[in-house]
Every structure is written in C-alpha cells, then in structure tokens.
Amino acid sequence: MIYATVHRTVEKDLYSFGLPPELLGLSAVSEQELDRVRSWYKNIDTDMADALQYLNKDNLYLFPELKQKILHVASLFTYDINEQHKEETTKIVEALREKNITALHSHIVEAGRIRKFLG
C-alpha cells in the first residue's frame, strides 16, 4: 500500500514537471533491445507517443543526471508535443521557483486536466 502511494505520487510529480515516467525505464534499453521489445509489444510506439506528448524538454535542466538519457529515449520514437501541457508544466516550475503555492496548485490541476489524470 505504501509503495503504491509513493509510486503514484512520484509519477504525478514527474508528469507535473513534464517528464513522463515511462521514459525512465527505457533509458536503460539499447536500440537492439528496443527492437526485440517491439517484436512482442506491438503498441509500444503508440503508447510511447501518448506518453511523450507530455515531455517538456525545457524543464529537463531540473534533472541534469537524466537529461541526455531522456533525450536519447525520446529520439527513438515519433511524437508530437502537447503544447498546452508544455505551457502548464513550464508554469508549474515558475510557480515552484516563486514559491507561489496557489498558482502551483492551479497549474498542477490544469496539467492533470489536460492529461485527463493527475498521475
């Protein structure tokens, strides 16, 4: 129970910063391994495009140790950025930097509304 709660919290937090958590696991997979995964996981490209639409590359400076790995994983898939979500995740970081809790809450909720889930 505690693991599930922590996992959902971390997942929501990552999405709120514009970092889909699906990218983290794939950062350890080589291109050859990804080809093998594609052979049995037929919808991986569609599923990753769905997740990658919420990537905000401008916020990756928050994760310097992950930035290059995330960019590499993103380069393996075709996707379109959801510009509304990108705008909200940029505002989330700005509100956090300014310690504006009211705006932070508002932008987190709006980003979740755009995704149709909080995390």
N, C-alpha and C positions, 0 to 999 in steps of 0.2 A: 504494500500500500504506500509506504513512504517513497519507495523507488518510483512508482508511477506518478506520484505528486511532484517529486523533484524533476522527473523527466519531462512532464508536461510544462512545468514552469520554465525550465531551460529552453525547451522547444519554442514556447511562446516568446521568451526573451530574444532568442536568436532571430526569429521571424520579425520581431519588432525593430531589430537593427538592420534588417534587410539581408540576413544570412540564413537561407533555408538550411535546416539541419541535415537534410538529405545529402548535402554536398560533403559533409564531414566524413562520412563512411566511405564515400567513393574516392576520397583524396588518397587512399592507400592502394587503390586498384590501378594496375598498369593498363595500357591500351589493349594489350593482348588479353588480359583477364576480362576487361570490359567486353571484348568481342565474345568471349565464352559466356559471360553473363547474358549478353544479348541473345545468344542461341537458345537459352531456356527461359528468359524473362522477356517475352515478346513486347511488352508495353513499356519497357524501361525508358525509351526515348520520349514517349508521350508523357509518362509520369515525371520525368526529369524536366521536361519543358514546362509542365504545370508548376513544378517547384521553382524552377529558375526564373519564372516571370517575376518572382518576389525578391530577386537578388538586387541589392543596391551596391554596386561596385564602389561608389563614392564613400561608403561607410566602412569599407574593408580596412582602412587605416586603424580602426579600433581593434583589429585582430592581426597585428603585424606578423605573428608567427604562422598564421594560416593563410595570409593573403595570396601568396603565389600558388599554394596548393588549390585554393578555391578557384582562382582564375584558370588554372590548368583544367580542373574538372569542368568548369563552365565552357571551356573551349571544345570539349568533347561532344557537346550537344548543340542543337539548333533550338533557339527560343527567342521570344520577344519579351521585353521588359514591360511590366505593368507600370506605366508612368505615374498613375495616381498613387499606387502603393509606394513607389520610389519617393515621391514627394512627401508622403506621410512619414516614412522612415527617416528621411532627412530631417523633418521637423521634430521627430522623436529625439534624435541626437542633439539637436539645437536646444530643445526644452530641457533635456537632461543636463547639458552643459550650463544652461542658465539657471538650473535648479527651480524651474517653473513646473511644479507638480501638477497644477491644474491643466496646463497645456499638454504636459506629458501624458496624463491620463486620457485626455481628449484624443490625442493623436494615436495612442495605442488602440483605443476603441475603434477609431476610424480605420486604421490599418487592418484590424481584425474584421471589420465590416466589409472592407474591400475583398479580403481573402475568403470571407464567409466562415471564418473560425478564428479564435484567439490564439490558438497554438496547439 
